[in-house]
């Protein structure tokens, strides 16, 4: 069992930056790949980024590539999403998730946080 809790969401101006954090429970955090997903009102859940269990491989959605950076600190059971050059279209509820595989498909993830709201104003 893995428990995930996101934090760091909020209101930010377009062009600004925000860093999301996800805290995981237990001693098995390093055995999971981690991902970030987002869902805007009226839209489907969208993959954002994922990171391999050891942190040495990452994959990003085209919409955020070059602007967002996923990272993890296994010693602290934490995963992060650094978001730069934010746009209004980035507004969504962002959720972190854990998977036994390195994947971008949401149905490959076993555990989910409850999400944190990110709102980008113009």
C-alpha positions as CSV (number, residue, x, y, z in Angstrom):
1,X,0.0,0.0,0.0
2,X,1.2,3.5,-0.9
3,X,-0.4,6.7,0.3
4,X,0.3,9.9,-1.7
5,X,-0.4,13.5,-0.7
6,X,0.2,16.4,-3.0
7,X,0.9,20.0,-2.0
8,X,2.1,23.2,-3.6
9,X,-0.8,24.1,-5.8
10,X,-2.2,27.5,-5.9
11,X,-2.8,30.6,-8.0
12,X,0.0,32.0,-10.1
13,X,0.3,34.5,-12.9
14,X,1.0,33.5,-16.5
15,X,4.7,33.2,-17.1
16,X,5.3,32.3,-13.4
17,X,6.5,29.2,-11.7
18,X,5.1,26.7,-9.2
19,X,6.6,23.6,-7.6
20,X,4.3,20.7,-6.7
21,X,5.3,18.1,-4.2
22,X,4.0,14.6,-3.6
23,X,4.8,12.8,-0.3
24,X,4.7,9.1,-0.3
25,X,4.3,6.7,2.7
26,X,6.2,3.6,3.5
27,X,9.7,2.2,2.7
28,X,8.9,0.9,-0.8
29,X,8.7,4.3,-2.5
30,X,11.9,3.7,-4.5
31,X,10.3,0.6,-6.1
32,X,7.7,2.6,-7.9
33,X,7.8,4.7,-10.9
34,X,5.9,8.0,-10.3
35,X,3.8,10.1,-12.6
36,X,1.9,13.4,-12.6
37,X,-1.5,13.8,-14.3
38,X,-3.8,16.7,-14.7
39,X,-7.5,17.2,-15.4
40,X,-9.1,20.5,-16.4
41,X,-12.9,21.0,-16.1
42,X,-14.8,19.3,-18.9
43,X,-11.6,17.6,-20.2
44,X,-10.2,14.1,-20.0
45,X,-7.4,13.3,-17.6
46,X,-4.0,14.1,-19.2
47,X,-0.6,12.7,-18.7
48,X,2.0,15.2,-17.7
49,X,5.2,13.5,-16.8
50,X,6.7,10.3,-15.2
51,X,10.0,9.3,-13.7
52,X,11.6,5.9,-13.3
53,X,12.1,4.4,-9.9
54,X,15.8,5.4,-9.8
55,X,15.1,8.8,-11.2
56,X,17.5,8.4,-14.2
57,X,14.8,8.3,-16.9
58,X,12.0,10.8,-17.5
59,X,9.2,11.2,-20.0
60,X,7.0,14.3,-20.7
61,X,3.9,15.2,-22.6
62,X,4.7,17.4,-25.5
63,X,2.5,20.1,-24.1
64,X,4.8,20.6,-21.1
65,X,8.2,19.5,-22.5
66,X,10.8,22.2,-21.9
67,X,8.7,23.9,-19.2
68,X,8.1,21.3,-16.6
69,X,10.6,19.1,-14.8
70,X,9.8,16.0,-12.8
71,X,12.3,14.8,-10.1
72,X,12.4,12.6,-7.0
73,X,14.2,12.2,-3.8
74,X,13.9,8.6,-2.7
75,X,15.6,9.3,0.6
76,X,12.7,11.6,1.5
77,X,10.0,9.7,-0.2
78,X,9.2,12.7,-2.4
79,X,8.5,13.5,-6.0
80,X,8.3,17.0,-7.4
81,X,7.0,18.8,-10.5
82,X,8.7,22.1,-11.2
83,X,6.5,24.1,-13.5
84,X,7.9,27.1,-15.3
85,X,6.5,29.5,-17.9
86,X,3.0,28.6,-16.8
87,X,0.1,29.3,-19.2
88,X,-3.6,29.6,-18.5
89,X,-4.2,26.3,-20.3
90,X,-2.1,24.6,-17.6
91,X,-4.9,25.3,-15.1
92,X,-6.1,21.9,-13.8
93,X,-6.2,19.6,-10.8
94,X,-2.8,17.9,-10.6
95,X,-2.5,14.4,-9.2
96,X,0.6,12.3,-8.5
97,X,0.4,8.5,-8.9
98,X,2.6,5.4,-8.3
99,X,3.1,2.6,-10.7
100,X,5.1,-0.7,-10.8
101,X,5.9,0.2,-14.4
102,X,7.3,3.2,-16.2
103,X,4.3,4.4,-18.2
104,X,2.2,7.3,-19.4
105,X,-1.2,5.5,-19.4
106,X,-3.3,6.3,-16.3
107,X,-4.6,2.8,-16.0
108,X,-1.1,1.6,-15.3
109,X,-1.0,3.4,-12.0
110,X,-2.1,1.7,-8.8
111,X,-2.1,4.5,-6.3
112,X,-3.3,8.1,-6.5
113,X,-3.2,11.2,-4.5
114,X,-6.3,13.3,-4.1
115,X,-4.9,16.2,-6.2
116,X,-4.0,19.8,-5.9
117,X,-5.5,22.7,-7.8
118,X,-3.3,24.8,-10.0
119,X,-4.8,28.0,-11.4
120,X,-2.8,30.2,-13.9
121,X,-4.2,33.6,-14.4
122,X,-3.5,36.0,-17.2
